[in-house]
Amino acid sequence: MDNTQSTSIELAYGLDSKPPFLSSLFAAMQHLLAMIVGVATPPILIGSALNLSPENVTYLVSMSLFMSGIGTFVQVKRLGGFIGSGLLTVQATSFAYPATIISIGTSFLAAGMSQDQMLSTIFGVLFAGSFVTIFASRLLPMLRKVISPTVSGITVMLIGISLVEVGMTDFAGGYASKLDGSFGSIENLMLGFIVLVSILLFFRSRSQYVRMSAIILGMALGYLVALYMGKTDFSAFSNVPLYNIPAPFKFGLFQIDWQAFFLIGFVYLVVIIEAVGALTATCMLCNRPLMGKEYNQRISGGVLADGVVSAIASVFNAFPLTAFSQNNGVIQMTGVASRKVGLFVATLLIIFGLFPVISIIFTSLPKPILGGATLILFGTVAAAGIGIITQVKLDRRESMIISVSIGVALGAAFVPDAISLLPPMLQKMLGTPAIAGGLTALMVNLLLPRPVPETIRKAESVRKVKAKFDASSQDKKKSATE
């Protein structure tokens, strides 16, 4: 019999319930409002940082939406009874990936690759990396011992800190504005500030639905202000095709750079730990067991689905997918955990991906609007990392892991000349704070001895006293016999 632990969250519609059509559609729209900015942002950030054409960025956003729908369908349906969590689990690209992908792509361009060659190599590396997730899904207990909460927390925190640079660049006008001299202009900074402040004001609302939609409402308000300021560009809408057909290997057949694979492989491992936390929270909110056979099957199936769908996503030129933790807040607020709602979310995402007008709405946003929103999003990522760290008792050992990791990660970032004479591979590793800090935390975690828990120490003392007493009794019996 399984030793299981479940919760008793009050739900309007449980996991196997089938809400009416309108109720399901309304709940699905709440999920979309909470996640769609997060789905569209990673490809926009990567495309902007790597100076991709607007057409390519729009296509990448469309494929992110499309594959998020496919991934959500796989997670909810639990294909074959083992690929997927069987929960209301929404899939999207984690913010853990963009910083490393941008770093890798920049190095490829510097080496003389064309944009198509760069993208085909990036997606080849991501395809190979997805098998890290697939294999790791079978070894989760061992993996969670190696990548401790301190290691994953430091890495997630540094990911958020690294992305703040990209967010601030957009806040000031974006990379393109550096060429026309408008970077950091009063207009750009004011527009970004309006978006940031409006998001905070919407977040203070007493309505849970307004709070949940604060980011998209803040961006909508910023868009209206941009219209008034004349900073919007509608030219992208003039030649938009009616629909988008997903094209495998759009940028060419996969090429794989093994140095880049090593860098991205560690990020995949960290995202797995992040996904386990998100899936565990979903189990709790859906009133499913939090330990035992069913729990283990759902978690390993969910992580396996991350890997399988990420591999397929690479073929269709979308970035890796994982369980999106922020949608757990929607389940908690609405009290709707039905798989039927998950299928509605999946269908809507697939439709949005097939019709590029949705993608163009996001890609045509003035950069300060995106920057005002992403500064908060990336700060949230860093805060999530800090939250993971604070779950651990900060004794001298854990404090040393954090200190060394932050020192190595930020030291190289603040003084890049210090690593300029190292081999290119080491420059890539140390020049990416999340990779440098995460790997350092992993190595220090393995190097430093773990303290013996007090309960084990007391049990060992009792065992020794008992053994000594038994030995003394045996000696006495032996002497009496003689």
Buried (B, 14 or more C-beta within 10 A) or exposed (E): EEEEEBEEBEBEBBBEBEBEEEBBBBBBBBBBBBBBBBBBBBBBBBBBBBEBEBBBBBBBBBBBBBBBBBBBBBBBBBBEEEBBBBBBBBBBBBBBBBBBBBBBBBBBBEEEBEBEBBBBBBBBBBBBBBBBBBEBBEEBEEBBEEBBBBBBBBBBBBBBBBBBBBBBBBBBBBBEBEEEEBBEBEBBBEBBBBBBEBBEEBBEBEEBEBBBBBBBBBBEBBBEBBEEEEBBEEEBEEEBEEEBEBEEBBBBEBBBBEBBBBBBBBBBBBBBBBBBBBBBBBBBBBBBBBBBEBBBBBBBBBBBBBBBBBBBBBBBBBBBBBBBBBBBBBBBBBBBBBBBBBBBBBBBBBBBBBBBBBBBBBBBBBBBBBBBBBBBBBBBBBEBBEEBBEEBEEEEBBEBBBEBBBEBBBBBBEEEEEBEEBEEEEBBBBBBBBBBBBBBBBBBBEEBEEEEEEEEEEEEEEEEEEEEEEEEEEEEEEEEEE
